[in-house]
Amino acid sequence: MRKYRTLTGLISPFLPLWLGLRKTKGKEDGKRIRERFGIASIPRPKGRLLWLHAASVGEANSVLFLISKIRERFPHVKLFLTTGTVTSARLMQARLPQGVIHQYAPVDTPQATRRFMRHWQPQLAFWVESEFWPNLIETADRWQCYMGVINARMSERSYLKWKKHPAMISDMLSCFDLMFAQSEEDGARLKILGAKEVVCIGNLKYDAAMLPCDEAELLRLKNGVGRRPLWLAASTHPGEEEMVAEAHRLLASMRPDLLTVIVPRHPERGSEIAKMLKAEWRVAQRSMQASLAADTQIYIADTLGELGLFYRLCEIVFMGGSLVRHGGQNPLEAARLSCAIVMGEHTHNFDAMLRDMEKLGIILRAKNAQSLAAHIAQLLNDATLRITMQTNVRRWVESKSGTAERLLELLSPLLEVKEKST
């Protein structure tokens, strides 16, 4: 990691320019930009401090239930969570339990990570999943706090990439005292790459709470939809909206009153998507307060934190990031709310989970816009199939729960230690 540390140290003078450019694109929070340089915006709380680091929305949501349990059972432990995206920061401000601190993760330079650790001085540090930043890991290790990984994963694709850099990944993984892996496959790959101790306990995301929903707004939207057939394209990525529009075209030839709802993974893309689709379709854009009218054909829900609302509105869901080579978005939130789910073929982010779902017949696979339209048409027309998939996928998620409690029991010896306030 020495070469990486030297290189990132040399480029650190250019970071203000880089972060400034990201700010103009809405990818950085101008009011809290100092946090990205490792400069804390609030004082460190006194006492034993547990730091959790999550990459983005999905990883952060997966530990909310665990955070609540720790707060209840170990009130003497102070918690703070870091994430790296504007979207995750906004959602965590609304969803974190009272008293839990959120900060932006520092950029991965020696200078920023040292400032960060010098201020926070955590006794315990846990990464969520596979957000491995060499400087942040090495700096935390030098601080001699207990380090672990929660919900650790190592996909086959990532494993093959890291095998080309064995020294770097081995140096990073050896810094962690313990890793709680999502599956036996993940655990085996992590051990081969250099992890010291791995325990396989299951996927924490199965225990996540249902996404929140404004019930009054749900009723208003249901009244606006009426008896029209509808489906949802959730967490879409660039290149997918065109395929969703093509699927809508094919479906609308059979169901002229069809409503397609698109929730882009990054809400700031809403206007770009609307501009692309308005030439052919009657489009309403939620962020512009456009109403869902009787003649709306495509509704773009480009707002933050409302997926729970649209999973409840739409029984049929296509999960994005899977028709393009992104790796797929997590289908569990939709499954927990009893949606019939269709996904594309590019789902390496959730290989083990989706193999399980396919064996049970609780998910459908689409290769392109044509097969996506065929699956949506099948689910719209066959109520028995749709209801069976909805019921079975919810029961499957419920059967997988319990990882958070198992994890909490394993963490208890670390969390029970009480220290005098400093």
N, C-alpha and C positions, 0 to 999 in steps of 0.2 A: 504493500500500500504506500510505500515511501514515494514512488514516482507520482502516484495520484495526488498525494498530499503536497508535493512540491509544485506540481502543475496547477492545482486549484489555489495554492497560495499566490502564484504568479498572476493568475487572472482576476484575483479578488479586487484590484483597483478598478476593473471595468464593470463590476457588478451593479453599481448605481445606474449606469447607462442601461444595462440589460433589464434591470428591474423597472426602470422608468418606461422602457418600451413595452414591457408586459402590462404595466399600469394603464397605458393608453389603450390597450386592447381589453381591459377589464379583467385581466388575469392576476392582478395584484391589488391589494387593499391599500390605497394611498394613506389612509388615516393610521394604519398600523404597519407601515412599511419598515419601520425601525426593528420590528420583531424579526424580520427576515435577516437582519444583520446580527442577530443574537442579542439585541438590546431589549430587555423585558419592559413591558408597559405597566406592570404592576409589581408590588413587592412580593418577595417569597413569603409564604405563610410559615409560621413557626411550627416546629415539630417534624414528625416522620413524614416524608414526602414520596409519593408514588407517581412516577411519570409514565404515561402511556403515549406512544407515538403511532399514529395511523396516517396512511397516505392521503386518503380522500374520503368521500361520503360513505361508500360501502363499508370500508374498514372501520370507520368511526361509529357508524350505526351498529355494527356487530358487537361492539363492546359497551354500548349504553346500558344494556341489561346487567352486565357484569359490574359496571361502575355503580349502579344503583344498589346492587347486592353488597358490594364492599362498603358503601356508605352506611348501610343499615347495620351490618355485622361488625364493622371495624371503624367506628366513628372517630377514633383518634388518628386515623390515617388521612392525611391531606392528599388530594388528587389533582393533577393537572394533565391536560390532553393537548398534544400538538398535532396539527394537520398542515397540509401544504397548499390547499386550494381555497379560493374565495368562497366557493359554493359550500364546502364543508364547514368553513368557519361560521358562515351565516346560519346554517342548519344547527350546528352545535350550540350556538348562542341561544337558540330557541329550545333545544332538547336536552341539554346537559342538566343534571340535578343541581339544585341550588348549592352553592359553595364549591363546585368543581370549576377549576380555572381552565380557560382555553387560551392557547398562544399559537401563533404561526411557527412552524418549524424553521430553524435557521437554514439559510443556504449552506451547502456542504463545502465550506472552506475552513481551514484551520482557525482563522481569526474569529469567524462568526460562531463556530461551535464552541470555542474556548470561552467566549463572552457568555454564551448561553449556559454552559455548565457552571461557570464561576458564579453566576447569579442564582441558579435554581438548586444546585447541590442536592440532587435527589438521592435517597438511600436505595430506592428500587426503580428500575427502568425496564419497561416491557414494550417491545415493538409489536405491532399487529400485522400478521401475515408475512409479507416479504419485502418490506420497504427498507432495503439495505443501502445506507449511505456510508461510505467508508470513513470519512472524517468524523461524522457524528458518532459512529460506533466506536472508533478508536479513542476519541476524546472521552466518551462516557466510560470506556474501559479503564483509561488512565486515571479517571476520578475514583475508581475502585468501588462503584456502586454495584449492587447485584443486578445482573442483566439477563433478560430472558426474551423469548418470542412467544406470543399468544397466537393461536390459530395459524401456526406456521405452515406455509405451503411452498412447494417447489414443483411446478409443472414440468412435464417431460420436455417441453420447449425451452423453458428457462434452464433446466438441468443441462441440456446439451450445449447451451450457450456458455454456461459457467464452466463446463468441463474444459473449455478452451482457455480459461484463465484460472487454473487450479490454485495457484499461490494466493491470488487476491481473495477468492471466495473462502479459502481455508482460513486465511488470516482473519476475515470478518466473522465467520461462523464460530471460530474458536474463542472469540471474545464473549460469547453468550454462555452463561452458566447452565441454562436449561431451555429447551424448546418444547412447546406443546404442539404437536403436529395434528393437522386435520385428518390425515389418513395414514395407513401403513405405507402406502406408496410414497407420500410426501416425506415421511420419516426416514425411509430407506435412502432416498436421494440425498437428504440433508446429511445423513451420517456419512455417506460416501464422499460428499464434498467437504467434510471437515467438522461437522457439529460434534460437540463433546458428549452431550446427553440429550436424548430425545424421548419424549413420552407421547404416545398416540392416544388422544382422548376424544376425538370427534371434532366436528365443525361447530364453532360458537355461533355461526350465523343461523343455525336452526333454532336458537333460543331467542333471537331478536324479537322485540315486541312488534305488534302490528303497526304499520305506519299510521300517523294521526290523520284525522279527517274533520273538516268543518261540516257537521251534519246539515245545517241550514243551507249551505252552499250545495251540498250533494242533492238535497231535495229540489233546489232551484234548477240545477242542471238536468235532473231527471224529468222535471216538468217541461224543460226546453226540448229534450230529446223526444219525449212522448213514446210512441210505439215504433219508432224508426229502428232498423237494424244498425248496430254500430260495433266497432272494434277499435282497439288501442294499439298503436305502435309506440312502445315505451323505451326511453333512454336511447334514442336513435343517434347515430354518428354520421358524419359527412359521407355521402355516397349512398346511404340507406333511404333517405327521404325520396329520392328519385324512384327507387324500387317500390317503396310504399305507395307512391303516387300511381305507378304502373299497376300495382295490385288493386288499388282503388278503381282504376279505369276498367279493369277486367271484371271486377265485382259489380260495379255500377251498371254494367251492361245487362246484368241479370236482376240487380236490386237497385233501381234508379233512386230510391230514397235513402240509400246507404250514407251513413256518417262515419268518417274516418277521423280518429283523434290521434294527433302526433304530439308526444312529449319529448323534445330533444334532450339529450344527455346534458348539453350545455345550453341553458336558457338564452344566453346572449346571441345564439344563432337564430332565434325566432324570426327576426325581420328578414334575414337572408333566405330562410326557408319559405316564408310567406311570399316574398318577391318572386321566387322561382315558381311557385305553384299558382299564383294569381292569374297568370296568363291563360290558364285552362280551367281552373276550378273556382268556385265561390268559397273564399277562405276567410275565416275569422281568427284573429290573433288575440289570445287572452291577455297578454301583457298590455295591449292597447285598449283594454276594456271593451273589446268588440263582443256583442251579445251572440249567443248561440241561437241563431234564427232557424226558422223552419226550412229555409232554402240553403243553409250552410252545408257544404259538402265535405270540407276538411277544416277541422278545428285544431289550431296550433296552441297547445297549452304550454307556453314558454314562460312559466313562472317557477319560483323556487319552493320546494318542499311540499308540493301538492300531488305527488304520485299516489299517495294513499287515497285521495279523493277520486282519482281517475281509475284506480284499480277497483274501487267499489262501484263506479259508474259503468264500467265495461267488463263484461264477463269473459270476453275473448281478448287475449293479449299476445302480441308479437314482442319478444324481448330483443332489443337492439344490441348493436355491437357484434352481431353474429352473422350477418349477411356480408359484412366487410371483415377484413383481417385484423380485428381488434381483440378478439378472444371472448366476446360475449359479456353481457351484464348479468348480474345475479338474479335468477328467477325466483328465489325464495320469498321475497316480499309479495310478489304476485301470487305465488302458491299459497301462502298463508292466508290470503284474502280470497281463496277459492276461485282463481281464474283458470280458464282453459288456456294452456300456454303453447305457443309455437316459437321455435328458435331456428336460426340458420345453422350452418355447418361449422362456422369458425368459433368454437367455444372452448379453446384450450385453457381458459382461466378457470373452468369448472368441469374438467374432464371426468373425475370420479363421480361427482354428483350427478352429472347428466347421463352417464352410463347407467347408474342406478335408476334414474327416472325413465329412461328408454326401456329398460327391462320390464318395468312395471306398466308401461304403456300410458304414462301420465304426461307425456310431452310429445309434440309432433315436430318434425324436422322439415325445413324448407331449404331448397338449393338456390332459388332465384325468385323473382317477382311472380312468375307464373305458378310455381309450386306453393308460394306463400298465399296467393289468391285462392288456389285450390283448397288448401287447408282451412282458410278462413271461411270459404263458402261451405265446406263440409260442416264446420262447427255452427255456422249460422242456420243451416238447414236441418241438421240432425240434433234435435234437442236431447235425445237419449245419450248420445255420445258426449255432448257438451256437459251435461249434468253429471255423468259418470266421471269424466275427467276432473271436473271441479271438486267433486266429493272426494275422490281418491287422492288427488294431489294435496288437499288440506290434511287428510288423515296421515299421509306419508310424512309431511313436515312435522306434525304433532308426535309421530312415533320416533322421530329423530332427536327430540328435545332432551335436555338433561346435561349437556356438555358444560354449561355455565356452573352448575352445582358441583360437578366433578372437579372442574378447574379451581373453584373456590376452596374446596377441601384441600387440594394440593398446594394452594398458595397460603393457606391459613398459617402454617408455621412462620412464614416470612412476615405476614401481616399482623400477627399477634404481638410481635416485639414492640414494646412501648419504650419511648425515649423521652428524656426530659426536654422541655421546650428550650429552643436556643434563641 
